[in-house]
Amino acid sequence: MWRAIFNFSLLTFLFSCQSDAYHIQGYARQLEQSDTICIVLENEPERMLGKAIVNDGKFSVTGHTDTILFCKAYLNRMKNCSVDFMLEPGNITLELNLPPKPSRTSGTKLNNQWQQLNDSIQRMGTKLINLVVSAKTSTDEETHQARLQAIDSLHRRMSDCIVNTARRNADNPLGQYIEKNYKAPEFK
């Protein structure tokens, strides 16, 4: 009898490791108790995939998917409080924050890669904005030209970061999404 229970437990464990189940563990510490979180397809926001209610700064969604989908989770009362993520089998962690604090995703290989790309672009974007703002106050031509070159360099690095992420992930939906939706600028 114990052997049968052990075998059943082992089969259940092995099956769960290869299932199409996903579990989203969400953190929403800045949001209000009973706020509604909506999960939609990123390119079809009218297609609702699920909803969750914030309870003690957390929310949870479980389900099944036989394909990887690019999705968005957002606060129903404030749609710009959102995070894009890959809905795929496994444990996904979402952190929803009120703007301007960025929201985050992690937990699966694709979501970790997506967040790494977003973090890199955000860091370079902040530097880019600071350079643009400081370039407006420049008084001498040499300083102005140096800032313009730094802006161009950051812009190229941002593009390279996106292209390289797509290249590293060419065999999965993240790389395919970037390839389909990102048009690299033509630099002079």
C-alpha positions, 0 to 999 in steps of 0.5 A: 500500500505504501508503495502504491501511495509513493508511486502515485505521489511520484507520478503526480509530481512528475506530471505537475512538472511538465503540465501546462499549468501556470500560477501567477503570484502577484504583489501589489503593496501600493494598491488598495484592499479589494482592487481588481487586477485584470489580465488581458492579451497585450495585443487584444486588450478586450480579451480578458484572460482572468481577474484577481482581487488584491488581498493584503497587498497580494493577488493570485491567478492560476490556470492552464495554457498550451501556448505562450502568450504575451499579456498585460496585468493592470489595475482596473481603476488605473490602466497605466498601473500595469506590467507586460509579461509572458503567460506560460506554464510555471510560476510567474511573479508580478509586482504591480506598482503605482506610476511612476514606480515601474512594475516588474515580472519574474519567475520563468525564463522568458519573464526573467529575460523580458524584465532584464531587457526592460531594466536595461532599457530603463537605465539607459533611457534615464541617462538619455533623458538626463543628457537631452535635458542637459543638452538644452542648457549647454552654452559652448559648442564643444560640450553640446557636441559631446552630449549629442554624441553621448545621446547617439551612443546611448540610442545605439546601445539601447537598440543593440540591447533589444536586437541582442535579446531578440537574437538570444531568444530567436527560438522562443516567443520572446525573441519572435515577439521582439522580431515582429514588433521592433524596428531598429532605427537606421543610424547615420 
